[in-house]
Amino acid sequence: NMPALTEIRKDFSLSVPGVNNLGRPTLLTKSKLSCTSSRVDVIKVESDCSKIYFDGSESSGSKNVTIDIVYQDDKRFSTSLTFRVFFPESVEISASDSKLSLVRGWLGGDGCVNQWQRATPE
C-alpha cells in the first residue's frame, strides 16, 4: 500500500470471470455486478467491480480483508475475494546530507537542466 506513503492513488483492474448457460467461460457484465469492501480503511473497490484501489486514506493493513462480489441477473450469485494488504507502520529515511542545494553554474543533460547536490541514502 504505497499510497499510504505517497498519497498517489493506485488502481488495479478487476475482472470477474464466470460460466455462461452453455458452460463456457466468460467475463461477467459490469452492469450486473456490485462490489463492496469489508474494510474500506484497508482496501477500496469500485461499486461496479471494475477495479480495486488505494487512495492514501487507508489507515491499516490486514491479513484477511475481503471484497464481496454479487452478480444479479435472473438469479443472484455471490462470492468473495480475499486479500492480504500490508501497511507501513513507520518509515524513517536518512541521507548522508539532509540539505541539498542547487550547484550554481553546473548544467547537466543537454546543458539546460540545473543540477543539485546529491546524497546517499543511509
Wavefront OBJ file of the C-alpha trace (Angstrom):
o trace
v 0.000 0.000 0.000
v 2.364 2.712 -1.233
v -0.344 5.410 -1.435
v -0.261 5.482 2.371
v 3.212 7.000 1.931
v 2.900 8.842 -1.388
v -0.788 9.882 -1.348
v -0.871 8.961 -5.057
v -3.843 6.754 -5.921
v -3.023 3.276 -7.268
v -5.661 1.334 -9.242
v -5.706 -2.376 -10.084
v -8.100 -3.672 -12.763
v -10.554 -6.297 -11.628
v -12.243 -8.792 -13.957
v -14.864 -11.216 -12.721
v -14.974 -14.487 -14.669
v -17.999 -16.745 -14.774
v -19.562 -19.555 -16.758
v -22.448 -18.854 -19.122
v -25.539 -21.055 -19.549
v -23.732 -23.026 -22.282
v -20.953 -23.901 -19.845
v -18.404 -21.617 -21.491
v -16.096 -19.281 -19.541
v -16.969 -15.606 -19.866
v -16.316 -12.280 -18.160
v -19.384 -11.122 -16.266
v -21.134 -7.921 -17.354
v -20.154 -4.969 -15.153
v -23.715 -3.586 -15.181
v -24.913 -6.709 -13.355
v -22.105 -6.742 -10.789
v -21.762 -4.956 -7.490
v -18.769 -4.993 -5.163
v -18.113 -3.845 -1.620
v -15.073 -3.926 0.622
v -15.374 -5.492 4.052
v -12.967 -2.800 5.340
v -12.626 0.465 3.419
v -9.937 1.545 5.873
v -7.766 -1.213 4.305
v -8.823 -1.590 0.639
v -11.367 0.049 -1.638
v -13.283 -1.226 -4.670
v -15.355 0.484 -7.363
v -19.027 -0.433 -6.904
v -19.170 -1.851 -10.471
v -16.219 -4.162 -9.688
v -14.037 -2.539 -12.367
v -11.067 -2.023 -10.035
v -9.696 -2.173 -6.549
v -7.678 0.793 -5.387
v -5.719 2.514 -2.660
v -6.039 6.299 -2.422
v -3.841 7.056 0.579
v -6.681 7.398 3.076
v -6.266 3.806 4.303
v -5.319 3.586 7.967
v -4.283 -0.049 8.425
v -3.426 -3.314 6.752
v -4.963 -6.743 7.169
v -4.044 -10.403 6.833
v -7.573 -11.180 5.676
v -9.735 -8.481 4.058
v -12.459 -9.324 1.557
v -14.076 -7.827 -1.499
v -17.635 -9.126 -1.749
v -18.960 -9.619 -5.296
v -22.636 -10.004 -6.207
v -23.923 -10.873 -9.684
v -27.621 -10.153 -10.165
v -29.415 -11.415 -13.282
v -32.316 -13.881 -13.292
v -30.647 -15.356 -10.225
v -28.322 -13.902 -7.616
v -24.791 -15.266 -7.180
v -22.162 -14.062 -4.766
v -18.553 -14.753 -3.903
v -15.647 -13.084 -2.128
v -12.028 -12.325 -2.925
v -9.596 -12.354 -0.027
v -6.545 -10.096 0.096
v -3.586 -9.546 2.385
v -2.755 -5.849 2.494
v 0.466 -4.581 4.001
v 0.554 -1.169 5.638
v 3.676 0.753 6.652
v 3.884 1.055 10.430
v 6.590 3.701 10.379
v 9.085 4.923 7.841
v 12.341 6.660 8.600
v 14.638 7.855 5.860
v 18.074 9.314 6.400
v 20.720 10.523 3.972
v 24.384 11.463 4.063
v 23.339 15.111 3.647
v 19.914 16.363 4.708
v 20.064 19.732 2.946
v 20.733 19.747 -0.776
v 21.320 22.928 -2.741
v 21.460 23.985 -6.359
v 25.002 23.820 -7.770
v 25.484 27.169 -9.482
v 26.965 27.063 -12.962
v 26.573 23.292 -13.395
v 24.128 22.304 -16.089
v 23.642 18.624 -16.847
v 21.989 16.551 -19.519
v 21.501 18.693 -22.620
v 23.016 21.723 -20.908
v 19.650 23.179 -19.901
v 18.884 21.366 -16.658
v 20.111 22.713 -13.312
v 21.982 20.220 -11.182
v 21.562 19.716 -7.456
v 23.871 18.313 -4.829
v 23.437 14.599 -4.288
v 23.221 12.498 -1.154
v 23.367 8.785 -0.439
v 20.527 7.091 1.439
v 21.698 5.547 4.694
l 1 2 3 4 5 6 7 8 9 10 11 12 13 14 15 16 17 18 19 20 21 22 23 24 25 26 27 28 29 30 31 32 33 34 35 36 37 38 39 40 41 42 43 44 45 46 47 48 49 50 51 52 53 54 55 56 57 58 59 60 61 62 63 64 65 66 67 68 69 70 71 72 73 74 75 76 77 78 79 80 81 82 83 84 85 86 87 88 89 90 91 92 93 94 95 96 97 98 99 100 101 102 103 104 105 106 107 108 109 110 111 112 113 114 115 116 117 118 119 120 121 122
